[in-house]
């Protein structure tokens, strides 16, 4: 015999009595702890419980790296077009429009100039929320322009990569950006202008295969996925089980493809220290 037996049927708790957590005010860490969003923001979007680095966008990186979050954005109105009239599950032109409306961005990268620890710095930051941070013509053109601008104005350049790879809707036009950006990096090296590449979660595909891995110094955030093809594709192609942590920044560093891993809280200090050393100028506190 059951201790408890419901005699009345179709009993439901009134909606007004439910204790739902307001959306956007709380965050559950990968280890299961609940923390307030304000605490997360103060901690630079790194969960204090397990040090997990959440994905953030260009706005947040500009706030972290530029003094007082003040900067001048370059070429802000540049937008991708649809020269191939590409259509898969939806028209590319519609996909672009939806991405702009959803994110408030014009494409997957923003370039800005400002001061970091009192010195002029040029920063490019990618946004994964815009069609997976994919590299199309606009991303490639902005990276190239940023590098030429850095050469012309003798400014060090930092690019924060975050991408799912080349933008398939632009086909060969997207793949051409690998050559364009790589050639621009070579021009920077020749001109002696420092370029630091910061790889964040995830940095994959054509971005990894071009400018993201060509910095004078390549650093990454902890736990970032870094690679060309994804782990699932590689496992299917090789038929072998992959090592634990495969393609995470710690694994990539261990195998010689990175110069270091930098916690987000230390990113501004570390970048400026590296630039002081590369430019042979007095190290700032």
C-alpha positions, 0 to 999 in steps of 0.5 A: 500500500502506498503511503501517499496517494493522489485522489484528485487528478489534473492538479497543477501548480499555479504559474504565479507560484513557480520560482523561476530564475530570471533569464540573464541575471544568473549563470550556471558554471560548468561545475554546476554552481550558480553565480550572479551575472554581475559577479561574472562581469566583474570577473571578466566573464570567467567563472570563479568556481572553475576558471572557465572562460566564457565566450565573449565578443569584440565589445567585451574585449575592447572594454578589457584591453583599451583604457577606460574602454575608449576607442575609435572604430575603423571601417564600422559600416563595411558589410558583406554582399551576396555576389554568388546569390547563394542559397542553402536552407535560406538565402545568404542575403537573408542570413546576413540581414538576420545576423545584423539584426540579431547581433547589432554587428555588420560582420564578424570582426571589428577593428579599433584604435585606442590606448592600452596602458597609455600607449596607442594600440590597434586591435581587431576582435572577432565575434562568434555570434555573427554567423559563427565568426566565419571569415568572408570577404569583409573579415579578410578585407578588414584584417588586411586594412588593419595591417596596412593601417598599422604599417602606415601609422607604425602601430602594433596590432593585436587580433583576437581570433574567434571563428568557425572557419571560412564562410561557405556562402562565399565559396572561393571568395572566402578561401581567397581571404587566406591568401590576402591576410597571409600576404598582409602579415608578411608585409607587417613582418617586413616593416617590423611592426609587431603583430600579436595573435590571441586565439580564443574559443573556438579558433578553427578552419581558415582563420587558423590556417591564415592570420591567426597562426602567423603572429610574431607571438601567438597566445591563447586563452585557457581551454580554447578549442584551436585547430583546422578540422574539428575533432569529430572530422579528424576521428572519422578520417583517421579511425583513431581515438583522439588524446584527451584534451585534443585541440585545446590550447594546453594540448596545442601549447605542449605540441609547440604551436603556441607561445603561451596561454594567458588568463583573461585577467592577465591579458592586458598586462601580458600583451603590453609587456610583450609589445614593450619587449618587441619594440625595445621600449621601457617596460610599463608597470 
